[in-house]
Amino acid sequence: MMRGFLLMLTLLFLLVPVATSLPMRFASLPQAPASAVGFHHVHLNSIEPAKAIDFYTRTFEVTRQTSIAGYDAVQSENIFLLFNRTKMAPPVAPDSAIWHFGWGSTAMEEDYPRHAANGVTFQTPLTRLGSGLLFAYMKAPDGALVEINAASTRAFIHVHLYSDAPLCAADWYVKNLGAVTRSNRERTGPCEVPFASASEPLGVIRSPAATVRFGEISLIIYPRQRPGPLVSPRGHVVDHIALTVPDLAAMLGHLKTAGIKVLEGKHPFGNTRTPTAMIEGPDSIAIELIEVR
């Protein structure tokens, strides 16, 4: 009888769901409130927002012009590009943590010449990585850098970041904002590791690197490419990125407890009553948090 009781307990234990959304190295650390944090927008500074919007909507067939919270905007699937009008051309240097953003292409060898024929200027022509991945960098209005790369979709798919410690930055997004990694396998060893040498094509330092996801959008984190600290992106052509959270007060409470810097406290999002705030993430990146219940 005792054996039967112990067997029943063992079966119950095996049937209890085990949380696997976070690597084990975070199990003993305070986590962000359990929630679905999503990607909302990339916020750009532009001397001529109308011209910039025309570029994005002509270049990417999945986009359309719109407005949100009083901002001129471009919509791509469920994410947005928002624009601030500036009196002077926004700077693109020195480097901030935000390198570029981009869309997928299901037919790079066809799309590249089509974009070029339509007047798009490329900073980097059609290039193949050692893995076989095809990509190219567009020169967008105001000096923004936009990537297209081979993918199974034409959607907006990523923001590419720089970091002084890419693995540490990825850990930060997982621990504090609930980002998802490609794998739940535990990473061993310190997150601060030496940079590899620059590699071809383009002489880019590609390791160590990490990727985290918010919904369908990837934040791909590479080592910084030049000496010197990364600066805040505020005022640059790419001013900040924005995420959605279901409970802003709870999230801000968690982040303050974790010692994370709040750049702008709770305030209305644009001309709406929706609450938003701005925090500072790894490498001085500015991250807006918008409450969407």
Buried (B, 14 or more C-beta within 10 A) or exposed (E): EEEEEEEEEEEEEEEEEEEEEBBEBBEEEEBBBEBEBBBBBBBBBBBBBEEBBBBBBEBBEBBEEBBBBEBBBBBBBBBBBBBBEBEEBBBBEEBBBBBBBBBBBEEBEEBBEEBBEEEBEBBBEBBEBEEEEBBBBBBBBBBBBBBBBBBEEBBBBBBBBBBBBBBBBBBBBBBBBBBBBEEEEEBEEEBEBEBEEEEEEEEEBBBBBBBBBBBBBBBBBBBBBEEEEBBBBBBBBBBBBBBBBBBBEBBBEBBEEBEBEBBEEBEEBEEEEBBBBBBBBBBBBBBBBBBBE
